[in-house]
Protein backbone atom coordinates (compact mmCIF):
# COMPACT_ATOMS: atom_id res chain seq x y z
CA UNK A 1 0.00 0.00 0.00
CA UNK A 2 2.94 2.34 0.57
CA UNK A 3 3.82 1.98 -3.10
CA UNK A 4 0.26 2.81 -4.19
CA UNK A 5 -0.02 5.91 -1.97
CA UNK A 6 3.42 7.21 -2.93
CA UNK A 7 2.74 6.73 -6.67
CA UNK A 8 -0.58 8.57 -6.25
CA UNK A 9 1.23 11.47 -4.57
CA UNK A 10 3.87 11.63 -7.33
CA UNK A 11 1.22 11.46 -10.05
CA UNK A 12 -0.69 14.34 -8.54
CA UNK A 13 2.35 16.66 -8.68
CA UNK A 14 3.90 15.41 -11.94
CA UNK A 15 3.68 17.73 -14.93
CA UNK A 16 3.29 14.98 -17.54
CA UNK A 17 0.38 12.53 -17.19
CA UNK A 18 1.22 9.14 -15.68
CA UNK A 19 -1.04 6.31 -16.77
CA UNK A 20 -1.26 4.12 -13.66
CA UNK A 21 -3.14 0.83 -13.31
CA UNK A 22 -3.42 -1.41 -10.24
CA UNK A 23 -2.99 -5.20 -10.46
CA UNK A 24 -4.28 -7.20 -7.50
CA UNK A 25 -3.78 -10.95 -7.15
CA UNK A 26 -6.26 -12.74 -4.91
CA UNK A 27 -4.79 -16.14 -4.09
CA UNK A 28 -7.94 -17.19 -2.21
CA UNK A 29 -5.65 -19.00 0.22
CA UNK A 30 -6.69 -17.17 3.44
CA UNK A 31 -9.99 -16.06 4.96
CA UNK A 32 -8.76 -12.45 4.72
CA UNK A 33 -8.15 -12.66 0.95
CA UNK A 34 -11.53 -11.30 -0.17
CA UNK A 35 -11.51 -8.48 2.39
CA UNK A 36 -8.05 -7.44 1.17
CA UNK A 37 -9.35 -7.35 -2.39
CA UNK A 38 -12.20 -5.06 -1.27
CA UNK A 39 -9.68 -2.85 0.54
CA UNK A 40 -7.55 -2.45 -2.61
CA UNK A 41 -10.62 -1.81 -4.78
CA UNK A 42 -11.62 0.99 -2.40
CA UNK A 43 -8.32 2.80 -2.90
CA UNK A 44 -8.49 2.25 -6.65
CA UNK A 45 -11.80 4.17 -6.59
CA UNK A 46 -10.35 6.89 -4.36
CA UNK A 47 -7.43 7.50 -6.73
CA UNK A 48 -9.50 6.89 -9.87
CA UNK A 49 -7.11 4.19 -11.07
CA UNK A 50 -8.24 1.22 -13.21
CA UNK A 51 -7.78 -2.06 -11.37
CA UNK A 52 -7.16 -5.56 -12.74
CA UNK A 53 -8.02 -8.38 -10.32
CA UNK A 54 -7.06 -12.01 -10.84
CA UNK A 55 -8.19 -14.95 -8.69
CA UNK A 56 -5.95 -18.00 -8.38
CA UNK A 57 -7.63 -21.19 -9.73
CA UNK A 58 -8.94 -23.41 -6.93
CA UNK A 59 -7.55 -26.58 -8.52
CA UNK A 60 -4.00 -25.18 -8.52
CA UNK A 61 -4.31 -24.16 -4.86
CA UNK A 62 -4.56 -27.84 -3.93
CA UNK A 63 -1.58 -29.02 -5.95
CA UNK A 64 2.06 -29.54 -5.08
CA UNK A 65 4.20 -26.43 -5.39
CA UNK A 66 1.48 -23.85 -4.68
CA UNK A 67 3.93 -21.00 -4.12
CA UNK A 68 5.91 -21.67 -7.31
CA UNK A 69 2.72 -21.92 -9.39
CA UNK A 70 1.39 -18.73 -7.81
CA UNK A 71 4.57 -16.84 -8.71
CA UNK A 72 4.42 -18.01 -12.32
CA UNK A 73 0.71 -17.14 -12.42
CA UNK A 74 1.38 -13.59 -11.14
CA UNK A 75 4.19 -13.13 -13.61
CA UNK A 76 2.10 -14.31 -16.56
CA UNK A 77 -0.91 -12.11 -15.85
CA UNK A 78 1.13 -9.09 -14.80
CA UNK A 79 3.14 -9.09 -18.01
CA UNK A 80 0.01 -9.73 -20.08
CA UNK A 81 -1.65 -6.63 -18.61
CA UNK A 82 1.50 -4.61 -19.29
CA UNK A 83 1.66 -5.73 -22.94
CA UNK A 84 -2.01 -4.99 -23.53
CA UNK A 85 -1.72 -1.49 -22.09
CA UNK A 86 1.56 -0.75 -23.82
CA UNK A 87 0.35 -1.53 -27.34
CA UNK A 88 0.13 1.64 -29.38
CA UNK A 89 1.51 3.80 -26.56
CA UNK A 90 4.66 5.89 -26.64
CA UNK A 91 7.15 6.05 -23.79
CA UNK A 92 8.18 3.37 -21.32
CA UNK A 93 6.15 1.13 -19.05
CA UNK A 94 7.00 -1.09 -16.08
CA UNK A 95 5.43 -3.29 -13.45
CA UNK A 96 6.21 -1.64 -10.10
CA UNK A 97 6.59 -3.88 -7.05
CA UNK A 98 6.89 -2.96 -3.38
CA UNK A 99 10.09 -4.83 -2.54
CA UNK A 100 12.21 -3.08 0.09
CA UNK A 101 15.74 -3.33 1.54
CA UNK A 102 14.94 -6.20 3.93
CA UNK A 103 13.66 -8.18 0.96
CA UNK A 104 17.09 -7.71 -0.62
CA UNK A 105 18.89 -9.16 2.40
CA UNK A 106 16.45 -12.10 2.53
CA UNK A 107 17.00 -12.75 -1.17
CA UNK A 108 20.77 -12.86 -0.85
CA UNK A 109 20.62 -15.25 2.10
CA UNK A 110 18.03 -17.43 0.35
CA UNK A 111 20.27 -17.73 -2.69
CA UNK A 112 23.16 -18.83 -0.52
CA UNK A 113 21.00 -21.44 1.19
CA UNK A 114 19.71 -22.76 -2.11
CA UNK A 115 23.22 -23.31 -3.43
CA UNK A 116 22.94 -20.69 -6.17
CA UNK A 117 25.98 -20.49 -8.44
CA UNK A 118 28.63 -18.12 -7.10
CA UNK A 119 28.26 -15.97 -10.21
CA UNK A 120 24.50 -15.59 -9.73
CA UNK A 121 24.24 -14.20 -6.20
CA UNK A 122 23.03 -10.79 -7.42
CA UNK A 123 19.74 -9.90 -5.78
CA UNK A 124 16.97 -7.73 -7.19
CA UNK A 125 17.84 -4.67 -9.24
CA UNK A 126 15.90 -1.42 -9.09
CA UNK A 127 15.10 -1.89 -12.81
CA UNK A 128 15.15 -5.33 -14.35
CA UNK A 129 13.26 -6.37 -17.47
CA UNK A 130 9.56 -5.62 -17.12
CA UNK A 131 9.96 -4.83 -13.42
CA UNK A 132 10.90 -1.71 -11.45
CA UNK A 133 11.32 -1.55 -7.66
CA UNK A 134 11.33 2.09 -6.53
CA UNK A 135 11.24 1.23 -2.80
CA UNK A 136 14.25 -1.11 -2.86
CA UNK A 137 16.63 1.35 -1.08
CA UNK A 138 14.21 1.82 1.84
CA UNK A 139 13.81 -0.30 4.94
CA UNK A 140 10.42 -1.61 6.01
CA UNK A 141 10.48 0.71 9.03
CA UNK A 142 10.72 3.67 6.61
CA UNK A 143 7.61 2.47 4.79
CA UNK A 144 5.65 1.97 8.01
CA UNK A 145 6.71 5.44 9.16
CA UNK A 146 5.43 6.94 5.89
CA UNK A 147 2.02 5.33 6.37
CA UNK A 148 1.70 6.28 10.04
CA UNK A 149 2.65 9.91 9.46
CA UNK A 150 -0.25 10.19 7.01
CA UNK A 151 -2.74 8.16 9.05
CA UNK A 152 -3.06 5.52 6.34
CA UNK A 153 -4.08 1.90 6.88
CA UNK A 154 -2.46 -1.16 5.40
CA UNK A 155 -2.85 -4.91 5.59
CA UNK A 156 -0.36 -7.51 6.81
CA UNK A 157 -0.36 -10.98 5.28
CA UNK A 158 -0.65 -13.25 8.32
CA UNK A 159 0.92 -16.12 6.37
CA UNK A 160 4.19 -14.15 6.50
CA UNK A 161 4.54 -15.28 10.13
CA UNK A 162 4.23 -18.98 9.27
CA UNK A 163 7.71 -20.50 9.47
CA UNK A 164 6.73 -23.58 7.48
CA UNK A 165 7.70 -21.42 4.50
CA UNK A 166 11.47 -21.18 4.12
CA UNK A 167 11.54 -17.45 3.41
CA UNK A 168 9.56 -16.72 6.58
CA UNK A 169 11.88 -18.91 8.65
CA UNK A 170 14.87 -17.07 7.21
CA UNK A 171 13.31 -13.69 8.02
CA UNK A 172 12.07 -14.49 11.51
CA UNK A 173 14.69 -16.93 12.82
CA UNK A 174 17.91 -16.93 10.82
CA UNK A 175 18.37 -13.24 9.96
CA UNK A 176 18.10 -11.96 13.56
CA UNK A 177 20.94 -14.30 14.55
CA UNK A 178 23.00 -13.29 11.53
CA UNK A 179 22.49 -9.61 12.36
CA UNK A 180 23.75 -10.19 15.90
CA UNK A 181 26.86 -11.98 14.66
CA UNK A 182 27.56 -9.38 11.97
CA UNK A 183 27.15 -6.40 14.28
CA UNK A 184 23.73 -5.19 13.18
CA UNK A 185 21.54 -5.01 10.11
CA UNK A 186 23.66 -2.40 8.33
CA UNK A 187 26.83 -4.48 8.72
CA UNK A 188 25.10 -7.63 7.45
CA UNK A 189 23.63 -5.72 4.51
CA UNK A 190 27.05 -4.29 3.60
CA UNK A 191 28.83 -7.67 3.72
CA UNK A 192 26.20 -9.35 1.58
CA UNK A 193 26.39 -6.46 -0.87
CA UNK A 194 30.19 -6.90 -1.10
CA UNK A 195 29.67 -10.59 -1.88
CA UNK A 196 27.11 -9.71 -4.54
CA UNK A 197 29.53 -7.29 -6.24
CA UNK A 198 32.23 -9.98 -6.38
CA UNK A 199 29.64 -12.36 -7.81
CA UNK A 200 28.77 -9.84 -10.50
CA UNK A 201 32.43 -9.52 -11.51
CA UNK A 202 32.63 -13.32 -11.81
CA UNK A 203 29.44 -13.41 -13.89
CA UNK A 204 30.85 -10.78 -16.28
CA UNK A 205 34.04 -12.81 -16.74
CA UNK A 206 32.14 -16.05 -17.40
CA UNK A 207 29.89 -14.38 -19.96
CA UNK A 208 32.89 -12.83 -21.75
CA UNK A 209 34.74 -16.17 -21.95
CA UNK A 210 31.57 -17.91 -23.11
CA UNK A 211 30.93 -15.35 -25.83
CA UNK A 212 34.56 -15.55 -26.97
CA UNK A 213 34.30 -19.35 -27.32
CA UNK A 214 30.99 -19.15 -29.22
CA UNK A 215 32.52 -16.54 -31.55
CA UNK A 216 35.67 -18.57 -32.17
CA UNK A 217 33.67 -21.78 -32.82
CA UNK A 218 30.36 -20.64 -34.37
CA UNK A 219 29.51 -24.18 -35.56
CA UNK A 220 30.11 -25.78 -32.17
CA UNK A 221 26.38 -25.99 -31.44
CA UNK A 222 24.05 -27.62 -33.95
CA UNK A 223 20.31 -27.03 -33.49
CA UNK A 224 17.49 -29.22 -34.82
CA UNK A 225 14.33 -27.30 -33.80
CA UNK A 226 11.89 -29.70 -35.46
CA UNK A 227 13.33 -32.54 -33.40
CA UNK A 228 13.68 -30.54 -30.14
CA UNK A 229 17.32 -31.55 -30.19
CA UNK A 230 20.74 -29.89 -30.04
CA UNK A 231 24.19 -31.41 -30.50
CA UNK A 232 27.76 -30.35 -29.77
CA UNK A 233 31.17 -31.94 -30.20
CA UNK A 234 33.12 -32.08 -26.95
CA UNK A 235 36.35 -31.01 -28.61
CA UNK A 236 39.79 -30.34 -27.18
CA UNK A 237 39.22 -26.54 -27.12
CA UNK A 238 36.14 -27.15 -24.97
CA UNK A 239 38.07 -29.46 -22.64
CA UNK A 240 40.72 -26.76 -22.09
CA UNK A 241 38.19 -24.22 -20.82
CA UNK A 242 37.66 -23.44 -17.15
CA UNK A 243 34.91 -25.64 -15.61
CA UNK A 244 33.01 -22.41 -14.88
CA UNK A 245 32.87 -21.65 -18.60
CA UNK A 246 32.18 -25.27 -19.54
CA UNK A 247 29.11 -25.44 -17.30
CA UNK A 248 27.86 -22.11 -18.65
CA UNK A 249 28.12 -23.41 -22.22
CA UNK A 250 26.19 -26.54 -21.24
CA UNK A 251 23.49 -24.43 -19.63
CA UNK A 252 23.17 -22.51 -22.90
CA UNK A 253 23.01 -25.83 -24.72
CA UNK A 254 19.99 -26.95 -22.69
CA UNK A 255 18.33 -23.53 -23.02
CA UNK A 256 18.53 -23.84 -26.82
CA UNK A 257 16.75 -27.20 -26.76
CA UNK A 258 13.16 -26.22 -27.38
CA UNK A 259 11.31 -24.06 -24.88
CA UNK A 260 11.97 -25.46 -21.41
CA UNK A 261 9.61 -24.89 -18.50
CA UNK A 262 11.95 -22.61 -16.60
CA UNK A 263 11.41 -22.05 -12.95
CA UNK A 264 10.43 -18.55 -11.92
CA UNK A 265 12.84 -16.91 -9.52
CA UNK A 266 10.92 -16.21 -6.30
CA UNK A 267 12.78 -13.01 -5.50
CA UNK A 268 12.63 -11.25 -8.87
CA UNK A 269 9.62 -12.80 -10.65
CA UNK A 270 12.10 -13.30 -13.53
CA UNK A 271 12.96 -16.50 -15.37
CA UNK A 272 15.94 -18.31 -13.88
CA UNK A 273 18.02 -21.15 -15.39
CA UNK A 274 16.13 -24.35 -14.62
CA UNK A 275 19.23 -26.54 -14.13
CA UNK A 276 20.61 -26.65 -10.62
CA UNK A 277 24.37 -26.52 -10.08
CA UNK A 278 24.37 -30.22 -9.18
CA UNK A 279 22.50 -31.10 -12.38
CA UNK A 280 24.93 -29.03 -14.44
CA UNK A 281 27.91 -30.75 -12.81
CA UNK A 282 26.42 -34.14 -13.64
CA UNK A 283 25.94 -33.01 -17.22
CA UNK A 284 29.54 -31.81 -17.35
CA UNK A 285 30.78 -35.18 -16.07
CA UNK A 286 28.83 -36.87 -18.85
CA UNK A 287 30.20 -34.43 -21.46
CA UNK A 288 33.81 -35.03 -20.40
CA UNK A 289 33.47 -38.81 -20.26
CA UNK A 290 35.45 -40.97 -22.71
CA UNK A 291 35.15 -39.88 -26.33
CA UNK A 292 37.04 -39.84 -29.59
CA UNK A 293 39.03 -36.71 -28.81
CA UNK A 294 39.68 -37.57 -25.18
CA UNK A 295 42.49 -39.94 -26.08
CA UNK A 296 40.57 -42.98 -24.77
CA UNK A 297 39.66 -45.95 -26.89
CA UNK A 298 37.68 -49.11 -26.54
CA UNK A 299 34.37 -47.80 -25.20
CA UNK A 300 34.52 -44.43 -26.93
CA UNK A 301 31.37 -45.13 -28.95
CA UNK A 302 29.31 -46.75 -26.20
CA UNK A 303 26.44 -44.30 -25.51
CA UNK A 304 25.78 -43.15 -21.97
CA UNK A 305 22.87 -41.05 -20.86
CA UNK A 306 21.53 -38.79 -18.15
CA UNK A 307 17.98 -37.64 -17.41
CA UNK A 308 18.21 -33.98 -16.44
CA UNK A 309 14.53 -33.46 -15.64
CA UNK A 310 11.10 -34.58 -16.68
CA UNK A 311 11.68 -32.66 -19.93
CA UNK A 312 15.31 -33.18 -20.89
CA UNK A 313 17.58 -36.09 -21.63
CA UNK A 314 21.32 -35.96 -22.38
CA UNK A 315 23.11 -38.68 -24.36
CA UNK A 316 26.87 -39.03 -24.99
CA UNK A 317 27.85 -40.85 -28.18
CA UNK A 318 31.61 -40.82 -28.65
CA UNK A 319 32.65 -37.17 -28.63
CA UNK A 320 29.13 -35.95 -29.41
CA UNK A 321 26.82 -34.67 -26.66
CA UNK A 322 23.12 -34.64 -27.54
CA UNK A 323 20.36 -32.91 -25.58
CA UNK A 324 16.77 -33.66 -26.50
CA UNK A 325 13.39 -33.01 -24.99
CA UNK A 326 11.24 -35.84 -23.78
CA UNK A 327 7.55 -35.78 -23.08
CA UNK A 328 6.79 -37.85 -20.01
CA UNK A 329 3.19 -37.87 -18.83
CA UNK A 330 2.78 -37.67 -15.07
CA UNK A 331 -0.89 -38.55 -14.62
CA UNK A 332 -1.55 -42.29 -14.69
CA UNK A 333 -5.29 -41.69 -14.93
CA UNK A 334 -4.71 -41.08 -18.66
CA UNK A 335 -5.78 -44.25 -20.45
CA UNK A 336 -5.12 -43.45 -24.13
CA UNK A 337 -2.90 -46.04 -25.74
CA UNK A 338 -0.96 -43.32 -27.57
CA UNK A 339 0.52 -42.06 -24.30
CA UNK A 340 0.92 -45.25 -22.30
CA UNK A 341 2.30 -48.72 -22.77
CA UNK A 342 0.41 -51.59 -21.11
CA UNK A 343 2.81 -54.44 -20.44
CA UNK A 344 1.86 -57.92 -19.28
CA UNK A 345 4.42 -60.06 -17.46
CA UNK A 346 3.78 -63.76 -17.17
CA UNK A 347 5.84 -66.64 -15.76
CA UNK A 348 3.94 -69.89 -15.60
CA UNK A 349 0.69 -69.31 -13.71
CA UNK A 350 2.03 -66.01 -12.31
CA UNK A 351 1.18 -62.83 -14.18
CA UNK A 352 1.01 -59.11 -13.53
CA UNK A 353 0.41 -56.06 -15.69
CA UNK A 354 2.30 -52.79 -15.53
CA UNK A 355 1.49 -49.59 -17.41
CA UNK A 356 3.85 -46.69 -17.92
CA UNK A 357 4.50 -43.66 -20.17
CA UNK A 358 5.90 -44.66 -23.54
CA UNK A 359 9.12 -42.71 -22.97
CA UNK A 360 9.97 -45.02 -20.06
CA UNK A 361 11.36 -48.49 -20.67
CA UNK A 362 10.43 -51.25 -18.24
CA UNK A 363 11.97 -54.68 -17.87
CA UNK A 364 10.66 -57.17 -15.31
CA UNK A 365 12.25 -60.41 -14.06
CA UNK A 366 10.43 -62.86 -11.81
CA UNK A 367 12.17 -64.96 -9.15
CA UNK A 368 11.10 -67.19 -6.30
CA UNK A 369 11.72 -65.84 -2.81
CA UNK A 370 14.84 -67.10 -0.98
CA UNK A 371 16.76 -66.74 -4.27
CA UNK A 372 20.12 -64.97 -4.54
CA UNK A 373 18.33 -61.74 -5.48
CA UNK A 374 16.34 -61.72 -2.23
CA UNK A 375 19.33 -62.63 -0.13
CA UNK A 376 21.21 -59.59 -1.47
CA UNK A 377 18.52 -57.09 -0.40
CA UNK A 378 19.26 -54.69 2.44
CA UNK A 379 16.48 -52.11 2.65
CA UNK A 380 16.97 -51.57 6.38
CA UNK A 381 18.47 -48.11 5.97
CA UNK A 382 18.14 -45.20 3.54
CA UNK A 383 19.95 -45.21 0.22
CA UNK A 384 20.62 -41.59 -0.55
CA UNK A 385 20.36 -39.73 -3.86
CA UNK A 386 23.93 -40.47 -4.95
CA UNK A 387 23.48 -44.25 -4.60
CA UNK A 388 22.28 -46.40 -7.50
CA UNK A 389 20.81 -49.84 -6.81
CA UNK A 390 21.15 -52.32 -9.71
CA UNK A 391 21.42 -49.48 -12.21
CA UNK A 392 17.88 -48.16 -11.75
CA UNK A 393 16.11 -51.28 -10.52
CA UNK A 394 14.09 -52.16 -7.44
CA UNK A 395 13.13 -55.53 -6.00
CA UNK A 396 9.49 -56.10 -5.00
CA UNK A 397 8.29 -59.09 -2.97
CA UNK A 398 4.79 -60.19 -2.16
CA UNK A 399 3.22 -58.85 -5.36
CA UNK A 400 0.20 -61.13 -5.93
CA UNK A 401 -0.61 -62.65 -9.29
CA UNK A 402 -3.03 -60.52 -11.25
CA UNK A 403 -1.71 -57.29 -9.69
CA UNK A 404 -1.84 -54.11 -11.77
CA UNK A 405 1.17 -51.85 -11.30
CA UNK A 406 1.81 -48.42 -12.76
CA UNK A 407 4.80 -46.14 -13.15
CA UNK A 408 4.12 -42.46 -12.56
CA UNK A 409 5.49 -39.34 -10.92
CA UNK A 410 4.45 -37.77 -7.62
CA UNK A 411 1.16 -36.02 -7.04
CA UNK A 412 -0.47 -34.12 -4.19
CA UNK A 413 -1.19 -36.25 -1.12
CA UNK A 414 1.23 -39.09 -1.93
CA UNK A 415 2.56 -41.02 1.06
CA UNK A 416 5.23 -43.69 1.34
CA UNK A 417 6.18 -46.20 4.03
CA UNK A 418 9.98 -46.64 4.10
CA UNK A 419 10.98 -50.03 5.54
CA UNK A 420 13.12 -48.37 8.24
CA UNK A 421 10.18 -46.37 9.60
CA UNK A 422 7.26 -47.50 11.74
CA UNK A 423 4.61 -45.66 9.71
CA UNK A 424 3.95 -43.90 6.43
CA UNK A 425 5.24 -40.38 5.84
CA UNK A 426 4.61 -37.78 3.16
CA UNK A 427 6.40 -38.71 -0.04
CA UNK A 428 8.06 -35.29 -0.26
CA UNK A 429 9.50 -35.82 3.24
CA UNK A 430 10.91 -39.19 2.15
CA UNK A 431 12.52 -37.66 -0.95
CA UNK A 432 14.06 -34.99 1.26
CA UNK A 433 15.30 -37.68 3.69
CA UNK A 434 17.21 -39.51 0.97
CA UNK A 435 18.73 -36.23 -0.29
CA UNK A 436 16.94 -35.91 -3.63
CA UNK A 437 17.43 -32.27 -4.75
CA UNK A 438 14.26 -30.18 -4.91
CA UNK A 439 14.64 -29.70 -8.65
CA UNK A 440 14.80 -33.48 -9.24
CA UNK A 441 11.85 -34.63 -7.10
CA UNK A 442 9.18 -34.29 -9.78
CA UNK A 443 11.32 -36.48 -12.07
CA UNK A 444 11.71 -39.49 -9.74
CA UNK A 445 9.68 -42.41 -11.15
CA UNK A 446 7.36 -44.17 -8.68
CA UNK A 447 5.79 -47.64 -8.77
CA UNK A 448 2.12 -47.56 -7.84
CA UNK A 449 -0.28 -50.37 -6.88
CA UNK A 450 -3.92 -49.64 -6.11
CA UNK A 451 -3.14 -45.93 -5.80
CA UNK A 452 -0.38 -46.44 -3.24
CA UNK A 453 3.32 -45.83 -3.85
CA UNK A 454 5.05 -49.15 -3.20
CA UNK A 455 8.55 -48.36 -4.50
CA UNK A 456 10.82 -45.45 -5.37
CA UNK A 457 13.38 -46.94 -7.77
CA UNK A 458 16.27 -47.28 -7.37
CA UNK A 459 16.27 -46.22 -3.71
CA UNK A 460 13.93 -48.61 -1.90
CA UNK A 461 10.67 -50.54 -1.84
CA UNK A 462 7.94 -49.87 0.72
CA UNK A 463 7.44 -51.68 4.00
CA UNK A 464 4.63 -53.66 2.33
CA UNK A 465 7.06 -55.32 -0.07
CA UNK A 466 10.02 -55.60 2.30
CA UNK A 467 7.98 -57.37 4.98
CA UNK A 468 7.43 -60.23 2.50
CA UNK A 469 11.09 -60.76 1.61
CA UNK A 470 12.17 -64.36 2.01
CA UNK A 471 8.73 -65.85 2.65
CA UNK A 472 8.62 -69.26 0.98
CA UNK A 473 6.12 -69.40 -1.87
CA UNK A 474 6.19 -65.68 -2.54
CA UNK A 475 7.38 -64.28 -5.84
CA UNK A 476 9.82 -61.41 -6.11
CA UNK A 477 10.13 -59.29 -9.21
CA UNK A 478 13.02 -57.09 -10.30
CA UNK A 479 11.70 -53.98 -12.02
CA UNK A 480 14.26 -51.99 -14.01
CA UNK A 481 13.35 -48.52 -15.23
CA UNK A 482 15.11 -46.61 -17.99
CA UNK A 483 14.36 -43.96 -20.59
CA UNK A 484 14.16 -44.19 -24.35
Buried (B, 14 or more C-beta within 10 A) or exposed (E): BBBBBBBBEEBEEEEEEEEBBBBBBBBBBEEBBEEBBEBBBEBBEEBEBEBBBBEBEEEBEEEBBBEEBBBBBBBEBBBEBBEEBBEEEEEEEBBBBBBBBBBBBBBBBBBEEEEBBBBBBBBBBEEBEBBBBBBBEBBEEEBEEBBEEEEEEEEEEEEEEEEEEBBBEBBEEBBEEBBEEBEEBEEBBEBBBEBBEEBBEBBEBBEEBBEEBEEEBEEBBEBEEEEBBBBBBBBEEBBEBEEBBBBBBBBBBBBBBBEBEBBBBBBBBBBBBBBBBBBBBBBBEBBBBBBBBBEEEEEBEEEEBBBBBBBBBBBBBBBBBBBBBBEBBBEBEEEEEEBBBEBEBEBEEBEBBBBBBBBBEBEBBBBBBBEEBBEEBEBEEBBEBEEEBBEBBBBBBBBEEEBEBBBBBBBEEBBBBBBEEEEBBEBBEBBBBBEBBBBBBBBBBBBBBEEBBBBBBBBBBBBBBBBBBBEEEBBBBBBBBBBE
